[in-house]
Amino acid sequence: MSTSRGAGDAACTADLGAQYITLEAERAQPHRSFYEELLSHGILQQLTARIEGMVVKKGSCNYVAPQGISSVVKYYLKQSGADVFYEQHVTRISLRDGKWEVSRKTGPPELFDIVILTMPVPQILHLQGDIVNIINESQKQQLESVSYSSRYALGLFYEAGTRIDVPWAAQYITDNPCIRFISIDNKKRNIESPEIGSSVVVHTTVTFGSKYLDSDLTEVQQLILSHLERILPSLPKPSSIKCQKWRYSQVTKAVPNSLGQMILHIQPLLVCGGDGFTRSNFDGCIDSAVSLAEAVKSHLQQLQSQLLNLV
């Protein structure tokens, strides 16, 4: 759920990850409160723009985020009341005096009572420290079985007043080896103003993403642009471009028979979750989040019970 901004105009934004959120028919009732809350605060609104080639499943409903898809994450972080620190690259997790010592690429290590990991599963397996030996053989096999697709996303940002003359807001492409999806991103979100520049988002095919996964980003960007020019030859020249590599784009195989989370260590608690334990959509993330919250709640209740018995 990543929203990027144009280099010369912060008001010109583009969703380079998730494009819209689909409420699945089977999740409509259990997840209703989440969607109603986001809709009532204007974080989400119904997708009404024209999306060519989109497959609509019976009973499902699609939503867009007017302020960009990252506004969904920001809303929940604000509601949590937590202090959030970004750009913290965790490298090692070890036990220290009944707590977790978490080390980062830069800065001193910190101690935590509970650690929850929701990064892509391969990144969990790359962590160093005691966590390597804490993950048992059965858990390791389950985690290693998770697989992801890879793809690139390209964001093209335009100056205010630039016209992009196409009859659709987004389009799925079926006959190009490189490009799978194109969106006039502001149009998709029903934001068309002469004061705000337009933005275009391009998603590559999974095959292209896999083939060029470790290629030079500048070369990949040029390849995508050359294919885009063939599809939309009249597209204006953008004022800035961002090429985003998603090494872990969508889960193609999740942890088998998962409950949405996996407890790696009980005391102190170390638990992991995320779409690798469900599926790569918003409903899958909600399922995992609820499961993680229940695991932490149950752990805290057990601790409280133990303390009362001591008293």
SVG drawing of the C-alpha trace seen along z (x, -y; Angstrom):
<svg xmlns="http://www.w3.org/2000/svg" viewBox="-23 -25 48 55">
<polyline fill="none" stroke="black" stroke-width="0.4" points="0.0,0.0 2.5,-2.5 1.7,-6.0 4.5,-8.0 4.7,-11.7 6.1,-13.6 9.6,-15.1 8.4,-18.6 4.8,-18.5 3.9,-16.7 0.2,-17.0 0.7,-14.8 0.6,-11.2 0.5,-7.7 -0.3,-4.3 2.6,-2.1 1.4,0.9 -2.2,1.9 -4.5,0.0 -7.8,0.6 -9.3,2.8 -11.8,5.5 -14.2,6.6 -14.9,10.3 -18.4,11.6 -17.6,14.2 -15.9,11.5 -18.6,8.9 -20.2,9.8 -17.2,10.5 -15.3,7.5 -18.2,5.1 -17.1,2.9 -13.6,2.3 -15.0,1.1 -17.8,-1.0 -15.2,-2.8 -12.9,-3.6 -15.8,-4.7 -17.3,-6.9 -13.9,-8.7 -13.5,-9.2 -10.4,-6.9 -12.1,-4.7 -14.8,-5.4 -16.5,-3.2 -14.6,-2.7 -16.8,-4.2 -14.2,-5.0 -14.0,-2.9 -11.5,0.0 -11.2,1.9 -10.7,5.6 -11.3,5.8 -12.8,9.2 -15.6,8.5 -16.6,11.4 -20.2,11.8 -21.0,10.2 -17.7,8.4 -17.2,4.6 -14.3,2.4 -13.0,-0.7 -10.3,-3.3 -8.5,-5.6 -9.0,-9.2 -5.8,-10.4 -3.8,-7.5 -3.7,-3.8 -1.1,-4.6 -3.8,-6.7 -5.3,-3.4 -2.2,-2.4 -1.7,-5.9 -5.2,-5.9 -4.7,-2.7 -1.3,-3.9 -2.8,-7.1 -5.7,-5.2 -3.3,-3.0 -1.7,-5.9 1.7,-4.1 5.0,-5.9 6.1,-4.8 9.7,-4.8 10.4,-4.3 13.5,-3.1 14.5,-0.7 16.2,2.2 16.1,5.1 19.0,7.5 19.1,9.7 16.8,10.9 18.2,12.5 17.2,13.4 18.5,11.1 17.4,11.5 13.9,12.6 13.4,10.0 14.0,9.7 17.1,7.7 16.4,6.4 19.4,5.1 19.3,2.8 21.6,1.8 22.2,-1.5 21.8,-2.6 22.1,-0.6 20.0,2.5 16.7,2.2 14.9,4.5 11.2,5.5 8.8,7.7 6.9,8.8 8.0,8.9 5.6,9.2 7.0,9.7 4.9,9.0 7.6,8.5 7.7,11.0 8.4,14.5 11.9,14.8 13.0,11.7 12.0,13.4 14.2,16.4 17.1,14.0 17.2,12.6 20.2,13.5 20.6,14.2 18.8,16.6 15.8,16.6 17.7,18.9 17.6,21.7 14.2,20.8 12.4,21.5 11.9,25.3 12.3,27.6 8.6,28.0 8.1,24.2 11.1,23.6 9.7,26.0 6.4,24.3 8.0,20.8 10.3,22.0 7.3,23.2 5.9,19.7 6.4,18.1 5.8,14.7 5.5,13.2 7.7,10.3 7.0,7.2 7.9,3.6 5.7,0.6 6.4,-2.7 5.0,-6.0 4.9,-8.9 4.2,-12.4 2.9,-15.3 2.7,-19.1 -0.7,-20.6 -2.7,-21.2 -1.2,-18.3 -4.0,-16.4 -3.9,-12.6 -6.5,-11.8 -7.7,-8.3 -11.4,-7.1 -10.6,-5.0 -9.2,-5.4 -7.3,-2.1 -6.9,0.8 -5.7,4.4 -3.4,5.3 -3.4,8.9 -1.2,8.8 2.0,7.3 5.0,9.2 6.0,6.4 2.9,4.4 -0.1,5.9 -1.9,2.8 -2.0,-1.0 -3.8,-3.5 -4.4,-7.2 -4.1,-7.2 -5.8,-10.5 -8.7,-9.7 -9.0,-6.3 -9.4,-8.0 -11.9,-10.6 -9.4,-13.4 -9.2,-15.6 -8.2,-19.2 -6.4,-21.8 -4.3,-22.6 -3.0,-19.1 -0.9,-17.2 -2.0,-13.9 -0.1,-10.6 0.2,-7.4 0.9,-4.0 2.2,-1.0 2.5,2.5 4.6,5.1 3.6,8.8 4.9,11.3 7.0,13.0 8.7,9.7 9.3,9.0 10.8,12.4 13.0,12.1 14.5,8.7 14.3,9.0 18.1,8.3 18.6,6.1 19.7,2.5 16.7,0.3 17.5,-2.4 17.6,0.2 14.3,1.8 12.7,-1.7 13.7,-2.3 12.4,1.1 9.0,0.4 8.8,-3.1 9.5,-1.7 6.6,0.8 4.4,-1.9 5.1,-4.1 3.9,-1.4 0.6,-1.1 0.1,-4.8 2.2,-6.7 0.5,-10.0 1.4,-10.0 3.0,-13.4 6.5,-13.6 6.4,-13.4 8.1,-15.9 9.4,-13.0 9.4,-9.2 9.8,-6.6 10.5,-3.0 9.6,-0.7 10.8,3.0 8.5,5.3 10.6,8.4 7.8,9.7 4.7,8.5 1.9,11.0 1.8,14.3 1.4,17.2 1.6,19.8 0.9,19.0 1.9,21.0 -0.1,24.2 -3.1,24.6 -2.2,21.3 -4.3,19.5 -3.1,16.1 -0.1,16.2 2.7,18.4 4.0,18.3 7.8,18.9 8.4,18.4 6.0,18.1 7.9,16.5 8.9,13.8 6.4,13.8 7.7,13.8 5.0,14.2 4.9,13.6 2.0,12.9 0.9,11.0 -0.3,11.9 2.2,14.8 0.0,16.5 -3.3,15.7 -3.5,14.1 -2.4,10.9 -5.4,8.7 -6.9,6.3 -9.2,9.0 -6.3,11.4 -4.4,8.7 -7.4,8.1 -7.7,11.8 -4.0,12.0 -4.2,8.8 -7.1,10.1 -5.4,13.4 -2.2,11.7 -4.2,9.4 -5.9,12.5 -2.5,14.2 -1.1,11.2 -4.2,10.7 -4.2,14.4 -0.5,14.1 -1.1,11.1 -4.0,12.7 -1.8,15.7 0.9,13.4 -1.7,11.6 -3.0,14.9 0.5,16.0 1.2,12.8 -2.1,13.1 -1.1,16.6 2.2,15.3 0.4,12.7"/>
</svg>
